[in-house]
Structure formats: structure tokens, C-alpha cells
Amino acid sequence: MRPPLHLLPLILASGLAAQAQVPLFVDGPAFGGSRVFSEGLAPLSNSARFDRARNGFYASWVEGDQGADGALKALDRFDQTAFLARNLQDLAEAPWALRTRAYSVSWVESGLHTSLAREERTGLLASVDTDPGHLGAGMDQNTTRFDLRRAVVDRLSIGAGATEQGSGYGILLRVERWKTGQAAAMLNPLPGALAMPQDPLAYQETQDTTTVATLDFGYLVEVWSGARLGVSVDRAIPHRFGDVKEKPQVRAGGQIELGDRFALSVESDLNRAARMPFPVKQRITSASLRMEAGARTTLILGAERQSLAGDPVIRGGLTAWFHGDRWSVGLGFQASQERPLKGLALRSY
């Protein structure tokens, strides 16, 4: 069964005010998977893969923290005076962190995709004063500053994708309502700045709201039996959110089947582009191995390398899917630092 067509205008309107849901399904590089060769669930993956997903209603939840190596550990003990000088030195080498919470519901059938989602991100960029005279006894002169950023997006996604005779095409329309906020927190606050909070990633204030629409595209081709090339274009219509200009980002990759049960994928962003909430360009490269562990079990594992603010981070992930006749359960986990990303996806048909 498909969503009644006469309800689509209502869905479009309600998507602008959705108070829950998100596209970060357990499907993508953060959980060991692929974006170009996704499982066809996440709207922000390759829309040409939408016909791969099992038909049905899906609900998804993702939550956790990411950051440069050492950043989360330093933030966890930041309020401990005995470690403050060491924490500042660690943050100077690992200057960013990101907290994510996302949830969504979607309907997928025969290559058609409709989803409502909410994605919440709180980011931190640190500018650290490591002057020896401003550490220890001179800590009251330290000018360390945190740029705190909050981005909340309610997203309606409607798209379609299909593969025929070795080639696949997909398109996705996204209508998004963004709420954004920004604040400066200082170790020794100046007028107008916040005092350093105990948990900087708990910042939740927003000051601006905007609604935008954009398109994503996807393409796949089988170059020979069991070998594929693919490309996806994210945010084909650019938009500026304050000092963050999100331009189109192109990702390309290749996949080869290794026998009947294994598929290896390698992919990378071809250009650097800024993405909310950070005003710096970033790029992700990843590799993924998909394994059919049984008739009803799929395991996906891999690793990604993210470059942000000149600081590369390598993380690994694992996703396990269990399928019944009319249900599926997906569990994802990112092997990183404290409070790693974790996710759950459920299907009913």
C-alpha cells in the first residue's frame, strides 16, 4: 500500500512544523555502511538506492557524540581544576566536538520514499590559549574561547529511485525548517560572553528560524557483473545559514561483490563543503564491507576518515540487520570515544 496521493499536500505542510523524526537511519558511513551504496533508507544517502529498501514503515533513532581524538575526554573532565591545564592543551590539538540526536519515521515502497525527521546537533569549536604564562597560576588571564553552535532541522523528504538494466537514477526533494543558535563561552568571560558551562555540548539556545528547499540526485551503473560505480549530489540548491554556506557536495564510489555473500565499497566526497553547524569545509572518505550472514541477517562494518578544521579523525562502525517476513530490526554502533553514536531502526509492514 502507498500513501494516498491526496494526503501529500497535508504531509508537505506538516513537515514544516514536525516536532520529531530524522534521516540518520542506521544506514551510512558512521555505522560502518556506505552512502553511495546505502541500504536505501536514509534520505541523505544515494536516492538511486531507494528501491533497495524493504517495503514498509520505518522508525529510527540515533544519538551520541563525535569529536576530534581526545576532545570528548577533555570536555568530560573540564570542570576539574586539577586537569584544567592538561585539558586546554588537549583541546588545542583536538578543537572540535559534535553532539547529535535524531529520530524519524518513513514510508518506503517500490523505490518511493517519504519521511519526516528531526535532527538536533550541538557543535563546539575551541580557540585555546596555551601561553605558559596563562596556565597554572596565570589561569585567570587565559583567553580560551568556545564557539558553541546549535542547529535543529525538521525535514520532510520525498523522493524516488529505480534501477533498470544495470543503471539506477534517483531524485529527492527536501523541505527543511532550520532553527539555529550561536554563543561564545569563555574560560574568563568578557562582557557578552557566557561562562564556560560544565557540559558545553548541552547548549540548546536558538535565535533564528528559516525554511528552505533543495534537491539531491543519485546515479549508479554496473560496469560489469558484480562491479558498480555510483555518485550522489547533496544539496544541489545551495543555501547560507549565517556564516555557514552549504554548497553542493559530490560523493563518488565503487562497489565490488566478493562471491555471493560479500560486497566491498569504497567512496569519498570529491569536494570539501561546509555543513551545519560548523563554518569550515569538511570531507569524508569511507570503506565498507557488507556480509550476508544468513537468510535473515546482514552485517555491515567499515571505517570512515573525516577531515574537519584540518584535523583528521578515523572511526569504525558496525550495523546488524535482522529481518522477518513483516518486520526488520537494525542496530548500529560507532566505535569511537566516550558516548559514541548508537542507533536503532525498526520496520513494520
Buried (B, 14 or more C-beta within 10 A) or exposed (E): EEEEEEEEEEBEEBBEEBEBBBBBBBBBBBBBBBBBBBBBBBBBBBBBBBBBBBBBEBBBBBBBBBBBBBBBBBBBEBEEEEBBBEBBBBBBBBBBBBBBBBBBBBBBBEBBBBBBBBBBBBBBBBBBBBEEEBBEEEBEEBEBBBBBBBBBBBBBBBBBBBBEEEEBBBBBBBBBBBBBBBBBBBBBEEEEBBEBBEEBBEBEEBEEEEEBEBBBBBBBBBEEEEEBBBBBBBBBEEBEBBEBEBBBBBBBBBBBBEEEEEBBBBBBBEEEBBBBBBBBBBBBBBBBBBBBEEEEEBBBBBBBBBBBBEBEBEBBBBBBBBBEEEEBBBBBBBEBBEBBBBBBBBBEB
